[in-house]
């Protein structure tokens, strides 16, 4: 059956609208700030074979892409004859889904006239999964928490009480963790109702013909985009902080041959004894995202965009860790993959790709007791600066490649005894260039409970800055500091005194092009906005800016700054 192309386009757009509504329902009913505020999640609709047809317009690549390639495990474990209306499946197996125990994937089969016609699924980062507090300290996955194989969360509409009881007694935040599982189930129900309404409207009995057409179109578009790129072998390497003064090398070799791309990570560091390892499914997720972002960002994202892109990494390497490797902080390494792929392709695609940025999102777990003895736990996401583009400055304090958001101060201070004293852009943290890198942040936290507290900061780029392009400069390194300015160890659990203050300062992005080629008027604007200091304007850009107002003024108006000299 071949559908009319106009009808196919209409249905494809409706499916995107449906999964957007699915995600909206998830965000609005979620219990945890990680889902509700930061939106560390993904939603999608799949055909009965487990092939992704559409995803919601937002969602992290590490979740959506690993869910897309991991749905085959659900289909294999529960074929249609083992399912009934009202069944819901769940797992957090790192090697089958998104690479860490803290991510639950919930998949709901869709039935029409007692026939399995598709699936709705979503992946969310849960507030806690037991074991060690989320960090890079574990040496085996068994230490990192509760591992749930693919099984039924709901059976014919009835909750699996035994499973939920096991989850509750194994986690530190049972209300949020179990509550989010219900929200994940409810949002799939929303998608199911809307899909069945759509099929009634267009008078179709199944999704398979539509899926074939949508996926086929995307595959052809992706192949055409790859075919336009010059054939060749492109290589690059970068460094992550790793853990405990053991940096991690990430090497990518991208081979373009006709309408197919192969990405191989041979040459990367071996599997770590700590919890920073990445499973191949997560490696594939961010590598395939990078190729689509670089070559075909406007092509719809579904099964078809994966088919021409092949991802490999040596078994037992940091990017293809073997069980029972610890994987809790896998994002601290996996988020580097788009950057190193962009670096490899940059010379062959001048002017189109980003300079290096903060890469890894900063995820900090904060835990302690309130004054009344009750415990609190907060997952705090923060973002550094994105690298500059050839014709645009980098975005400041923006999560790339994850797309997750931060947690508003009001939410932090309402739900916990934590106080955020400062959250501001870090002046001079964006790498200098003809186009400036995005700025990082400066943040400061304290605890008002009067009790001891702990922090686990899964962060990176405190030792190695993102690489600039075309003569630009590196951005500022990130900082994880205690009360008196001492450096604290990333990816490890740190005990804090009741009156300690914590400084979390994500890094800046790198610049693009020679700094002294930047227009003086743009340098003046950066100084006025507080992005670049007077000293850095002259030192990096050769633009001497003079402030003509009173030195004691706290508010300095733009017209009190002027270009004094251009020293080039």
C-alpha positions as CSV (number, residue, x, y, z in Angstrom):
1,X,0.0,0.0,0.0
2,X,1.4,3.4,-1.0
3,X,-0.2,6.4,0.5
4,X,-0.9,9.7,-1.2
5,X,2.2,12.0,-0.4
6,X,0.0,14.9,0.8
7,X,-1.9,12.6,3.1
8,X,1.4,11.1,4.4
9,X,2.7,14.6,5.1
10,X,-0.4,15.5,7.0
11,X,-0.3,12.3,9.1
12,X,3.4,12.8,9.8
13,X,2.8,16.2,11.2
14,X,-0.1,15.0,13.2
15,X,2.1,12.3,14.7
16,X,4.6,14.9,15.8
17,X,1.7,16.9,17.3
18,X,0.6,13.8,19.2
19,X,4.0,13.0,20.7
20,X,4.3,16.7,21.7
21,X,1.1,16.3,23.6
22,X,2.4,13.1,25.1
23,X,5.4,15.0,26.4
24,X,3.3,17.9,27.7
25,X,1.3,15.4,29.7
26,X,4.5,13.9,31.1
27,X,5.9,17.2,32.1
28,X,2.7,18.4,33.7
29,X,2.1,15.3,35.8
30,X,5.8,14.5,36.7
31,X,6.8,14.5,40.4
32,X,10.5,15.2,40.1
33,X,12.2,18.5,39.1
34,X,14.5,16.6,36.8
35,X,11.5,15.8,34.5
36,X,9.2,18.7,35.4
37,X,11.7,21.5,35.3
38,X,14.8,20.3,33.4
39,X,12.9,18.0,31.0
40,X,15.6,15.3,31.0
41,X,13.3,13.0,28.9
42,X,12.2,11.8,25.5
43,X,8.9,10.7,24.0
44,X,8.2,8.9,20.8
45,X,5.8,6.8,18.7
46,X,6.8,3.5,17.1
47,X,5.3,1.0,14.7
48,X,4.6,-2.6,15.8
49,X,8.1,-3.6,14.8
50,X,9.6,-1.1,17.2
51,X,10.8,1.4,14.6
52,X,10.5,5.0,15.6
53,X,8.2,7.1,13.4
54,X,8.2,10.4,15.3
55,X,9.7,12.0,18.4
56,X,8.6,15.0,20.4
57,X,10.2,18.3,19.3
58,X,12.3,18.5,22.5
59,X,14.1,15.8,24.4
60,X,17.7,14.8,24.9
61,X,19.4,12.9,22.1
62,X,20.8,10.5,24.6
63,X,17.3,9.5,25.6
64,X,15.4,9.7,22.3
65,X,18.1,8.0,20.1
66,X,18.9,5.3,22.6
67,X,15.2,4.6,23.1
68,X,14.8,4.5,19.3
69,X,17.5,1.8,18.8
70,X,16.6,0.0,22.1
71,X,12.9,-0.6,21.4
72,X,13.9,-3.8,19.6
73,X,14.6,-5.3,23.1
74,X,11.0,-4.7,24.2
75,X,9.6,-6.1,21.0
76,X,11.8,-9.2,21.3
77,X,11.0,-9.7,25.0
78,X,7.3,-9.3,24.5
79,X,5.9,-10.3,21.1
80,X,2.3,-9.5,20.4
81,X,1.0,-12.8,21.7
82,X,2.4,-12.0,25.1
83,X,0.6,-8.6,25.3
84,X,-2.9,-7.4,26.0
85,X,-4.6,-4.0,26.1
86,X,-3.6,-2.2,29.3
87,X,-0.1,-3.8,29.5
88,X,2.8,-1.4,30.1
89,X,6.5,-2.5,30.0
90,X,9.4,-1.0,31.8
91,X,13.2,-1.3,32.2
92,X,16.3,0.6,33.2
93,X,18.9,-1.8,31.9
94,X,21.8,0.4,30.8
95,X,22.8,-1.9,27.9
96,X,19.3,-2.0,26.4
97,X,18.3,1.6,26.7
98,X,20.1,4.9,27.7
99,X,23.1,3.7,29.5
100,X,22.5,4.3,33.2
101,X,20.2,2.8,35.9
102,X,18.7,6.2,36.7
103,X,16.8,6.2,33.3
104,X,13.5,4.4,33.2
105,X,12.0,3.6,29.8
106,X,8.3,2.9,29.8
107,X,6.7,1.4,26.7
108,X,3.0,1.0,26.1
109,X,1.6,-1.2,23.3
110,X,-1.2,0.2,21.3
111,X,-4.1,-2.1,20.3
112,X,-6.8,-1.5,17.7
113,X,-9.5,-4.1,17.4
114,X,-7.4,-6.5,19.5
115,X,-4.5,-6.1,17.1
116,X,-1.1,-4.6,18.1
117,X,-0.6,-1.6,15.8
118,X,2.2,0.4,17.5
119,X,3.9,1.6,20.7
120,X,4.3,4.8,22.6
121,X,7.4,5.0,24.8
122,X,9.3,7.5,26.9
123,X,12.5,7.7,28.8
124,X,13.0,9.8,31.9
125,X,15.8,10.3,34.4
126,X,14.4,9.3,37.8
127,X,15.2,11.2,41.0
128,X,17.0,8.2,42.6
129,X,17.5,4.5,42.0
130,X,19.3,3.5,45.2
131,X,22.8,2.3,45.5
132,X,25.5,5.0,45.8
133,X,24.3,8.5,45.4
134,X,24.7,9.1,41.6
135,X,28.4,9.8,40.9
136,X,31.4,8.2,39.2
137,X,32.6,6.4,42.3
138,X,31.2,2.9,41.7
139,X,33.4,0.2,40.3
140,X,30.5,-2.1,39.2
141,X,27.0,-1.5,38.0
142,X,25.7,-3.5,41.0
143,X,26.8,-0.7,43.3
144,X,24.8,1.9,41.4
145,X,21.3,0.9,42.3
146,X,18.3,-1.3,41.4
147,X,18.4,-2.8,37.9
148,X,15.0,-3.8,36.5
149,X,14.9,-6.1,33.5
150,X,12.2,-5.7,30.8
151,X,8.9,-6.6,32.6
152,X,5.4,-5.5,33.0
153,X,4.8,-2.3,35.0
154,X,1.0,-2.7,34.4
155,X,-0.8,-5.9,33.6
156,X,-4.1,-5.4,31.8
157,X,-4.4,-2.0,33.4
158,X,-3.5,-3.1,36.9
159,X,-0.3,-1.8,38.5
160,X,2.4,-4.4,39.3
161,X,2.3,-3.7,43.0
162,X,5.2,-6.1,43.8
163,X,7.6,-4.2,41.4
164,X,6.5,-0.8,42.7
165,X,7.0,-1.9,46.3
166,X,10.5,-3.1,45.4
167,X,11.3,0.2,43.8
168,X,10.0,2.1,46.8
169,X,12.1,0.4,49.4
170,X,15.3,0.7,47.3
171,X,15.3,4.4,46.6
172,X,15.8,7.6,48.6
173,X,13.0,9.5,46.9
174,X,10.2,6.9,46.6
175,X,7.4,9.5,46.0
176,X,9.2,11.1,43.1
177,X,10.5,7.9,41.6
178,X,7.3,6.0,41.7
179,X,5.2,9.1,40.9
180,X,7.2,9.6,37.7
181,X,6.6,6.0,36.7
182,X,2.9,6.7,36.9
183,X,3.3,9.9,34.9
184,X,5.3,8.1,32.3
185,X,2.5,5.6,31.9
186,X,-0.2,8.3,31.8
187,X,1.5,10.2,29.0
188,X,1.7,7.1,26.9
189,X,-2.1,6.7,27.4
190,X,-2.6,10.3,26.1
191,X,-0.6,9.4,23.0
192,X,-2.6,6.2,22.5
193,X,-5.9,7.9,22.6
194,X,-4.8,10.6,20.1
195,X,-3.4,8.0,17.7
196,X,-6.5,5.9,17.7
197,X,-8.5,9.1,17.0
198,X,-6.2,9.9,14.1
199,X,-6.5,6.4,12.6
200,X,-10.3,6.7,12.8
201,X,-10.2,10.1,11.1
202,X,-8.0,8.9,8.1
203,X,-9.7,5.5,8.0
204,X,-6.6,3.4,8.5
205,X,-6.4,0.2,10.4
206,X,-2.7,0.2,11.2
207,X,0.5,2.3,11.2
208,X,2.7,0.1,9.1
209,X,2.0,1.6,5.7
210,X,2.4,5.2,7.1
211,X,5.6,4.2,8.9
212,X,7.1,2.7,5.8
213,X,6.5,5.9,3.8
214,X,7.6,8.3,6.5
215,X,10.8,6.3,7.4
216,X,11.6,5.8,3.7
217,X,11.3,9.5,3.0
218,X,13.6,10.3,5.9
219,X,16.2,7.7,4.9
220,X,16.3,9.1,1.3
221,X,16.8,12.6,2.6
222,X,19.5,11.6,5.0
223,X,21.3,9.6,2.3
224,X,21.1,12.6,-0.1
225,X,22.7,14.8,2.6
226,X,25.5,12.4,3.2
227,X,26.1,11.9,-0.5
228,X,26.6,15.7,-0.9
229,X,29.5,15.6,1.6
230,X,32.9,14.9,0.1
231,X,34.0,11.2,0.4
232,X,36.9,10.7,2.7
233,X,38.2,9.7,6.1
234,X,38.1,12.4,8.7
235,X,39.7,12.1,12.2
236,X,39.9,14.1,15.4
237,X,40.5,13.5,19.1
238,X,39.7,15.4,22.3
239,X,40.2,14.9,26.0
240,X,37.8,14.7,28.9
241,X,38.8,15.2,32.6
242,X,37.9,11.6,33.3
243,X,38.1,11.0,37.1
244,X,40.9,11.1,39.7
245,X,43.5,12.7,37.4
246,X,43.0,10.0,34.8
247,X,41.9,11.9,31.7
248,X,40.0,10.1,28.9
249,X,40.9,10.3,25.3
250,X,38.1,10.2,22.7
251,X,39.0,9.6,19.1
252,X,36.6,9.6,16.2
253,X,37.2,8.4,12.6
254,X,34.4,9.4,10.3
255,X,34.3,7.7,6.9
256,X,32.0,9.1,4.2
257,X,31.5,6.8,1.3
258,X,28.7,7.7,-1.1
259,X,25.5,7.9,0.8
260,X,26.6,6.2,4.0
261,X,28.7,7.3,7.0
262,X,30.6,5.2,9.4
263,X,31.9,6.5,12.7
264,X,34.5,4.5,14.6
265,X,35.9,5.3,18.0
266,X,38.9,3.0,17.9
267,X,41.8,4.8,19.7
268,X,39.7,6.0,22.5
269,X,40.6,5.2,26.1
270,X,39.9,1.7,27.5
271,X,37.0,1.0,29.8
272,X,37.4,2.7,33.2
273,X,37.3,1.1,36.6
274,X,35.0,3.9,37.7
275,X,31.4,4.9,36.7
276,X,32.2,7.0,33.7
277,X,31.8,4.2,31.1
278,X,29.5,4.5,28.1
279,X,27.4,1.7,26.6
280,X,27.4,1.4,22.8
281,X,23.7,2.3,22.6
282,X,24.4,5.7,24.2
283,X,27.5,6.1,22.0
284,X,25.4,5.4,19.0
285,X,22.8,7.9,20.2
286,X,25.1,10.9,20.4
287,X,27.2,10.0,17.3
288,X,24.1,9.6,15.1
289,X,22.7,12.8,16.5
290,X,26.0,14.6,15.5
291,X,25.8,13.4,11.9
292,X,22.2,14.5,11.6
293,X,23.0,17.9,13.2
294,X,26.0,18.5,11.0
295,X,24.6,17.3,7.6
296,X,20.8,17.3,7.7
297,X,19.3,19.2,10.7
298,X,16.0,19.8,8.9
299,X,15.3,16.2,8.1
300,X,12.6,14.7,10.3
301,X,14.0,12.4,13.0
302,X,13.0,8.8,12.9
303,X,14.2,5.3,12.1
304,X,15.2,6.5,8.6
305,X,17.8,8.9,9.8
306,X,19.7,6.1,11.6
307,X,20.0,3.7,8.7
308,X,22.8,5.3,6.7
309,X,24.9,6.0,9.8
310,X,26.9,3.2,11.3
311,X,28.6,3.5,14.7
312,X,31.3,1.2,16.2
313,X,33.6,1.2,19.2
314,X,36.0,-1.5,20.4
315,X,34.4,-3.8,23.0
316,X,35.9,-3.0,26.4
317,X,36.6,0.6,25.5
318,X,35.3,3.7,27.3
319,X,32.6,4.0,24.6
320,X,31.6,0.3,24.5
321,X,31.8,-0.8,28.1
322,X,31.1,-4.4,28.9
323,X,29.0,-5.5,31.9
324,X,29.3,-5.2,34.8
325,X,31.0,-1.9,34.2
326,X,29.9,1.1,36.3
327,X,28.0,3.6,34.1
328,X,26.4,6.1,36.4
329,X,28.2,9.2,35.1
330,X,28.2,8.0,31.4
331,X,26.9,11.4,30.2
332,X,30.1,13.1,31.4
333,X,31.9,11.2,28.5
334,X,29.0,10.6,26.1
335,X,28.2,14.3,25.7
336,X,31.6,14.9,24.2
337,X,30.9,12.9,21.0
338,X,29.1,15.5,18.9
339,X,32.0,17.9,19.6
340,X,34.7,15.5,18.5
341,X,32.8,14.5,15.4
342,X,32.2,18.2,14.5
343,X,36.0,18.7,15.0
344,X,36.7,15.9,12.6
345,X,34.4,17.3,9.9
346,X,35.3,21.0,10.4
347,X,38.0,21.2,7.7
348,X,35.8,19.6,5.1
349,X,32.8,21.8,6.0
350,X,34.3,25.2,6.7
351,X,32.0,27.8,8.2
352,X,29.2,25.3,9.1
353,X,30.2,23.7,12.4
354,X,30.6,24.9,16.0
355,X,33.8,25.5,17.9
356,X,34.2,23.4,21.0
357,X,32.0,24.2,24.0
358,X,31.2,23.0,27.5
359,X,30.0,19.7,26.0
360,X,29.0,17.7,29.1
361,X,26.0,19.0,31.0
362,X,26.7,19.6,34.7
363,X,24.5,17.4,36.8
364,X,25.0,17.8,40.6
365,X,23.2,15.7,43.2
366,X,22.7,17.6,46.5
367,X,21.4,15.7,49.5
368,X,21.0,16.4,53.2
369,X,18.7,16.6,56.2
370,X,16.3,19.3,57.0
371,X,16.1,20.7,60.5
372,X,13.2,18.4,61.3
373,X,15.2,15.3,60.3
374,X,13.5,14.7,57.0
375,X,15.8,14.1,54.0
376,X,16.0,16.2,50.8
377,X,17.6,15.3,47.5
378,X,17.9,17.6,44.4
379,X,19.3,16.9,41.0
380,X,20.6,20.3,39.7
381,X,21.3,20.7,36.0
382,X,23.6,23.5,34.8
383,X,25.0,24.4,31.4
384,X,28.1,26.1,30.2
385,X,28.7,28.1,27.0
386,X,28.4,26.7,23.5
387,X,31.2,27.2,21.0
388,X,31.0,30.1,18.5
389,X,29.8,29.6,15.0
390,X,31.4,31.1,11.9
391,X,28.9,33.9,11.7
392,X,27.3,34.0,15.2
393,X,28.6,34.1,18.8
394,X,28.1,31.0,20.9
395,X,25.0,30.8,23.1
396,X,25.7,31.3,26.8
397,X,24.6,29.0,29.6
398,X,22.8,26.7,27.1
399,X,22.7,22.9,27.2
400,X,24.3,21.4,24.1
401,X,24.1,18.7,23.0
402,X,21.6,17.7,25.7
403,X,18.9,20.4,25.5
404,X,18.1,20.0,29.2
405,X,17.2,23.1,31.2
406,X,18.2,24.4,34.6
407,X,16.1,24.4,37.8
408,X,14.7,27.9,38.7
409,X,16.0,29.4,41.9
410,X,12.4,29.6,43.3
411,X,12.0,25.8,42.9
412,X,15.3,25.0,44.5
413,X,14.6,27.2,47.5
414,X,10.9,26.0,47.8
415,X,11.6,22.3,47.7
416,X,14.9,22.2,49.7
417,X,16.7,24.2,52.4
418,X,19.3,25.2,49.9
419,X,19.9,28.9,49.1
420,X,21.2,30.1,45.8
421,X,23.2,33.3,46.5
422,X,24.4,33.9,43.0
423,X,23.6,32.8,39.4
424,X,25.2,35.0,36.8
425,X,27.2,34.8,33.6
426,X,30.9,34.6,34.0
427,X,32.6,37.6,32.5
428,X,35.5,36.7,30.1
429,X,34.6,33.0,30.1
430,X,33.6,32.9,26.5
431,X,36.6,32.2,24.3
432,X,37.8,35.2,22.3
433,X,37.3,35.2,18.5
434,X,35.9,37.0,15.5
435,X,32.9,35.3,16.9
436,X,33.0,34.9,20.7
437,X,32.2,31.7,22.5
438,X,29.2,31.5,24.8
439,X,29.7,32.3,28.5
440,X,29.6,29.9,31.4
441,X,28.0,30.6,34.7
442,X,29.0,31.5,38.3
443,X,26.7,30.0,40.9
444,X,26.9,29.8,44.7
445,X,24.9,27.6,47.1
446,X,24.5,27.2,50.8
447,X,22.4,25.1,53.1
448,X,20.1,26.7,55.7
449,X,19.1,23.5,57.6
450,X,22.1,23.7,60.0
451,X,22.8,20.0,59.2
452,X,25.7,18.4,57.2
453,X,25.1,17.8,53.5
454,X,26.7,16.1,50.6
455,X,27.3,17.0,46.9
456,X,28.2,14.8,43.9
457,X,29.1,16.9,40.9
458,X,29.2,15.0,37.7
459,X,30.9,17.7,35.7
460,X,33.7,18.1,33.2
461,X,35.9,20.6,31.3
462,X,37.7,21.6,34.5
463,X,41.0,20.6,33.0
464,X,40.6,20.6,29.2
465,X,38.9,23.4,27.4
466,X,36.8,22.9,24.2
467,X,38.9,23.4,21.1
468,X,38.6,26.7,19.1
469,X,38.4,26.9,15.4
470,X,40.2,29.1,12.8
471,X,42.4,30.9,15.2
472,X,39.9,31.5,18.0
473,X,40.8,31.2,21.7
474,X,39.7,28.6,24.3
475,X,36.9,29.4,26.8
476,X,37.4,29.4,30.5
477,X,37.6,26.1,32.4
478,X,34.9,25.1,34.8
479,X,35.3,25.4,38.5
480,X,34.1,23.2,41.4
481,X,35.1,25.0,44.6
482,X,34.5,24.9,48.3
483,X,34.0,27.7,50.7
484,X,37.6,28.9,50.8
485,X,38.2,28.4,47.1
486,X,39.8,25.0,47.3
487,X,39.1,22.7,44.3
488,X,36.7,19.8,45.1
489,X,36.9,16.4,43.3
490,X,34.4,16.1,40.5
491,X,32.4,12.9,40.1
492,X,32.8,11.9,43.7
493,X,30.6,12.3,46.8
494,X,31.9,15.2,48.9
495,X,30.8,15.8,52.5
496,X,30.1,19.4,53.5
497,X,29.8,21.2,56.8
498,X,26.5,22.9,57.7
499,X,27.9,26.4,57.0
500,X,29.9,25.6,53.8
501,X,29.3,27.4,50.6
502,X,29.5,25.7,47.3
503,X,30.7,27.2,44.0
504,X,29.7,25.6,40.7
505,X,31.0,27.5,37.7
506,X,30.4,25.8,34.4
507,X,32.9,26.5,31.6
508,X,32.7,28.8,28.5
509,X,32.7,27.9,24.9
510,X,35.6,28.4,22.5
511,X,35.9,31.3,19.9
512,X,35.8,31.1,16.1
513,X,38.3,33.1,14.1
514,X,41.0,35.5,15.0
515,X,39.9,37.8,17.9
516,X,41.3,40.9,16.4
517,X,39.1,40.5,13.4
518,X,36.0,41.1,15.6
519,X,34.3,44.4,14.8
520,X,35.1,47.0,17.5
521,X,31.5,47.8,17.9
522,X,30.7,44.3,18.9
523,X,33.6,44.4,21.5
524,X,32.1,47.6,22.9
525,X,28.7,45.9,23.1
526,X,30.2,43.0,25.0
527,X,31.9,45.3,27.5
528,X,28.6,47.2,28.0
529,X,26.7,43.9,28.5
530,X,29.3,42.7,31.0
531,X,30.4,39.8,28.9
532,X,33.9,41.1,28.4
533,X,36.0,43.1,30.8
534,X,37.8,46.3,29.9
535,X,41.1,44.5,30.4
536,X,40.1,41.6,28.1
537,X,38.8,43.9,25.5
538,X,42.2,45.4,25.1
539,X,44.3,42.3,25.7
540,X,42.3,39.9,23.4
541,X,40.6,42.1,20.9
542,X,42.9,45.1,20.7
543,X,40.0,47.4,21.5
544,X,40.6,49.9,24.3
545,X,37.2,50.9,25.9
546,X,36.9,53.8,28.3
547,X,34.3,54.1,31.0
548,X,33.5,57.8,31.5
549,X,31.1,57.6,34.4
550,X,31.7,57.8,38.2
551,X,33.8,54.8,39.4
552,X,31.6,54.2,42.4
553,X,28.4,53.8,40.3
554,X,26.7,50.4,40.6
555,X,24.5,51.0,37.5
556,X,26.6,51.9,34.5
557,X,24.6,53.1,31.5
558,X,25.7,52.1,27.9
559,X,26.3,55.7,26.9
560,X,29.1,55.9,29.6
561,X,31.3,53.6,27.5
562,X,33.2,54.6,24.4
563,X,35.9,53.2,22.2
564,X,39.1,55.0,23.1
565,X,41.5,53.3,20.6
566,X,41.6,50.3,18.2
567,X,45.1,48.7,18.7
568,X,45.5,46.5,15.6
